[in-house]
């Protein structure tokens, strides 16, 4: 029995050697394939990271451009609002001058209506009161119109600024 084993031993060794060689070839193939896939995944990851950086840089540039456009619009709008405020101040000075002139005129009319005749004195007192009321109504109307014009100018300036800011976002 031992002679049979001795005769079969070279064949068993050859089969084991062939199996070992096949396993080595298989293991080498698996290792090579894994290395190839790892290299491809690493390349893909690198490309993805580069694309991400490029996209972020492009979006940052767009955002900075939009912010600069909005800042310019805000500056222009503030200049418009400041110009409207200056115009309101100038109009208020002119309005104050007009009101002072109306007060002076009303006071002169009231003083000149001082009454030489009793029948004309009552009529002139009524006329004086009417002139004073008219002057007061004129002053109040002028003040209110000035206030409304100031509000309208500021609202217009803010509206134009908002519209321009919105339009700059579309670019």
C-alpha positions as CSV (number, residue, x, y, z in Angstrom):
1,X,0.0,0.0,0.0
2,X,2.8,2.2,0.7
3,X,4.2,1.5,-2.8
4,X,1.0,2.8,-4.4
5,X,1.3,6.0,-2.4
6,X,4.9,6.4,-3.4
7,X,4.0,6.0,-7.1
8,X,1.0,8.4,-6.7
9,X,3.0,11.0,-4.7
10,X,4.6,12.7,-7.8
11,X,1.1,13.0,-9.4
12,X,-0.4,14.4,-6.2
13,X,2.4,16.8,-5.9
14,X,1.9,17.9,-9.5
15,X,-1.8,18.4,-9.0
16,X,-1.2,20.4,-5.8
17,X,1.4,22.4,-7.6
18,X,-1.0,23.1,-10.5
19,X,-3.8,24.0,-8.0
20,X,-1.3,26.3,-6.2
21,X,-0.4,28.0,-9.5
22,X,-4.1,28.4,-10.4
23,X,-4.8,29.9,-7.0
24,X,-1.9,32.3,-7.3
25,X,-3.0,33.3,-10.8
26,X,-6.6,33.9,-9.5
27,X,-5.3,35.9,-6.5
28,X,-3.1,38.0,-8.8
29,X,-6.1,38.7,-11.1
30,X,-8.3,39.7,-8.2
31,X,-5.6,42.0,-6.8
32,X,-5.0,43.5,-10.2
33,X,-8.7,44.1,-10.8
34,X,-9.1,45.6,-7.4
35,X,-6.2,47.9,-7.9
36,X,-7.6,49.0,-11.3
37,X,-11.0,49.7,-9.8
38,X,-9.4,51.6,-6.9
39,X,-7.4,53.7,-9.3
40,X,-10.6,54.4,-11.4
41,X,-12.6,55.4,-8.3
42,X,-9.7,57.6,-7.1
43,X,-9.7,59.3,-10.5
44,X,-13.4,59.8,-10.4
45,X,-13.3,61.2,-6.9
46,X,-10.5,63.6,-8.0
47,X,-12.6,64.8,-11.0
48,X,-15.7,65.2,-8.8
49,X,-13.7,67.3,-6.3
50,X,-12.3,69.4,-9.1
51,X,-15.7,69.9,-10.6
52,X,-17.1,70.8,-7.2
53,X,-14.4,73.4,-6.7
54,X,-15.0,74.9,-10.1
55,X,-18.8,75.1,-9.5
56,X,-18.3,76.7,-6.1
57,X,-15.9,79.2,-7.6
58,X,-18.3,80.0,-10.4
59,X,-21.2,80.4,-8.0
60,X,-19.1,82.6,-5.7
61,X,-18.3,84.8,-8.7
62,X,-21.9,85.1,-9.6
63,X,-22.9,86.0,-6.1
64,X,-20.2,88.6,-5.8
65,X,-21.3,90.1,-9.1
66,X,-24.9,90.2,-7.9
67,X,-23.9,91.7,-4.6
68,X,-21.8,94.4,-6.4
69,X,-24.8,95.2,-8.6
70,X,-27.1,95.5,-5.6
71,X,-24.6,97.6,-3.7
72,X,-24.4,100.0,-6.7
73,X,-28.2,100.1,-7.0
74,X,-28.4,100.9,-3.2
75,X,-25.9,103.7,-3.6
76,X,-27.7,105.1,-6.6
77,X,-31.0,104.8,-4.7
78,X,-29.6,106.5,-1.6
79,X,-28.3,109.4,-3.8
80,X,-31.8,109.7,-5.3
81,X,-33.4,109.7,-1.8
82,X,-30.8,112.3,-0.6
83,X,-31.6,114.5,-3.6
84,X,-35.3,114.2,-2.8
85,X,-34.7,115.1,0.8
86,X,-32.6,118.1,-0.3
87,X,-35.5,119.2,-2.6
88,X,-37.9,118.8,0.3
89,X,-35.7,121.0,2.5
90,X,-35.5,123.7,-0.3
91,X,-39.2,123.5,-0.8
92,X,-39.9,123.8,2.9
93,X,-37.7,127.0,3.0
94,X,-39.7,128.4,0.0
95,X,-42.9,127.3,1.7
96,X,-41.9,129.0,4.9
97,X,-41.2,132.2,3.0
98,X,-44.6,132.0,1.3
99,X,-46.4,131.4,4.6
100,X,-44.6,134.4,6.2
101,X,-45.7,136.5,3.2
102,X,-49.3,135.3,3.6
103,X,-49.1,136.1,7.4
104,X,-47.7,139.5,6.7
105,X,-50.4,140.2,4.1
106,X,-53.1,139.1,6.4
107,X,-51.8,141.2,9.2
108,X,-51.5,144.3,7.0
109,X,-55.1,143.7,5.8
110,X,-56.3,143.3,9.3
111,X,-54.4,146.5,10.4
112,X,-55.6,148.6,7.4
113,X,-59.2,147.6,8.0
114,X,-59.1,149.5,11.3
115,X,-62.3,151.2,10.8
116,X,-63.1,154.8,10.1
117,X,-66.9,154.2,9.8
118,X,-68.9,152.0,12.0
119,X,-70.8,150.3,9.2
120,X,-67.6,149.6,7.3
121,X,-65.8,148.6,10.5
122,X,-68.0,145.5,10.9
123,X,-67.6,144.6,7.3
124,X,-63.9,145.1,7.4
125,X,-63.6,143.0,10.6
126,X,-65.4,140.2,8.9
127,X,-63.2,140.6,5.8
128,X,-60.1,140.5,8.0
129,X,-61.3,137.3,9.7
130,X,-61.9,135.8,6.3
131,X,-58.5,136.8,5.1
132,X,-56.9,135.4,8.2
133,X,-58.8,132.1,7.8
134,X,-57.9,132.0,4.1
135,X,-54.2,132.6,5.0
136,X,-54.3,129.9,7.6
137,X,-55.9,127.4,5.1
138,X,-53.3,128.3,2.6
139,X,-50.5,127.7,5.1
140,X,-51.9,124.4,6.2
141,X,-52.6,123.2,2.6
142,X,-49.1,124.2,1.6
143,X,-47.5,122.4,4.6
144,X,-49.5,119.3,3.9
145,X,-48.7,119.4,0.2
146,X,-45.0,119.7,1.0
147,X,-45.2,116.7,3.4
148,X,-47.0,114.6,0.8
149,X,-44.5,115.6,-1.9
150,X,-41.6,114.6,0.4
151,X,-43.3,111.2,1.1
152,X,-43.9,110.7,-2.6
153,X,-40.3,111.5,-3.6
154,X,-38.9,109.2,-1.0
155,X,-41.3,106.4,-1.9
156,X,-40.5,106.9,-5.6
157,X,-36.7,106.7,-4.8
158,X,-37.2,103.5,-2.7
159,X,-39.4,102.0,-5.4
160,X,-36.9,102.6,-8.1
161,X,-34.1,101.3,-6.0
162,X,-36.1,98.1,-5.3
163,X,-37.0,97.6,-8.9
164,X,-33.3,98.1,-10.0
165,X,-32.1,95.6,-7.3
166,X,-34.7,93.1,-8.5
167,X,-33.7,93.6,-12.2
168,X,-30.0,93.2,-11.3
169,X,-30.7,89.7,-9.9
170,X,-31.9,88.5,-13.2
171,X,-28.5,89.1,-14.9
